[in-house]
């Protein structure tokens, strides 16, 4: 199971490291290895959230996510995206931008750093909306009940998450963005840029998330009918598998996953410049890390980890909220990537341990996983 799921990741790792040696020797080998670890540590929460969505999709779309999705993640976000950002921000052609990335690495790094406020605002707003919509939803299973219970009640107010996100964006635009960090330690006013980029991130979330949700809702009637058929099959001794998203619903879910991955990759791409400004080494290292995130996502789905450790998804979404805030703050202040990675790791580790405690308490109480009262007592939070 482990080799089947992570086999491609192991192969890509070997190819990437060998390519690094041929490209720049053992120093390049070390840089690529460090970048790979950086990407995995920053994106573990991404894998958990992806798994929660991917488990709803059928085998075909899961395979698309692991193949086409990887090409988009590796070549699109880790290689093409930084070049596009430079081309747009510097108002130059794509060929000129590629030439700059390959032959004038210092200037290329400066341009990407200067574009960071717009990147952070777009990604920060997209991730913030994911967190807010999660935290305002009324759920049967709650992790930090003292926070989630009152917020779920507030979530009944229409468009509350959008209003809060817009308030956060306005505050950011007129505080952090007025002294945005630029290369060389300079600070400039980027309020308009941040405002426009943040609104673009919000619109992207509403369009992509809205379409995926729309097509998912259209399948509810079919799923209910399938559930009744499963119960009938169970009574007759003929097991049936659950309905998985397919067609238009799965396509928009896939699109949503790709935009989500893009938002997560922003901090990794920007953080990579602290290690190297060589676009080839960056693509190799971040690409290897992205492959492991993909494999880990599929592993979590196939192992049913999110069903066994029910608070993992909560921890990942809290990590998303923290990352959204960090992205906004980095518009003005530099924050070490180690801190960003540790925040996500700590939250997910905490949620995992809470899940273990819950499972033990339920087992001790007789394994009645359907008892919400026991689940509430055993969560300890």
Secondary structure, 3 states (H helix, E strand, C coil): CHHHHHHHHHHHHHHHHHHHHHHHHHHHHHHHHHHHHHHHHHHHHHHHHHHHHHCCECHHHHHHHHHHHHHHHHHHHHHHHHHHHHHHHCCCCHHHHHHHHHHCHHHHHHHHHHCHHHHHHHHHHHHHHHHHHHHCCCCCCCCCHHHHHHHHHHCCCCCHHHHHHHHHHHHHHCCHHHHEECHHHCEECCHHHHHHHHHHHHHHHHHHHHHHHHHHHHCHHHHHHHHHHHHHHHHHCCCCCCCCECHHHHHHHHHHHHHHHHHHHHHHHHHHCCCCCCHHHHHHHHHHHHHHHHHHHHHHHHHCHHHHCCCHHHHHHHHHHHHHHHHHHCCCCCCCHHHHHHHHHHHHHHHHHHHHHHHHHHHHCCCCCCCHHHHHHHHCC
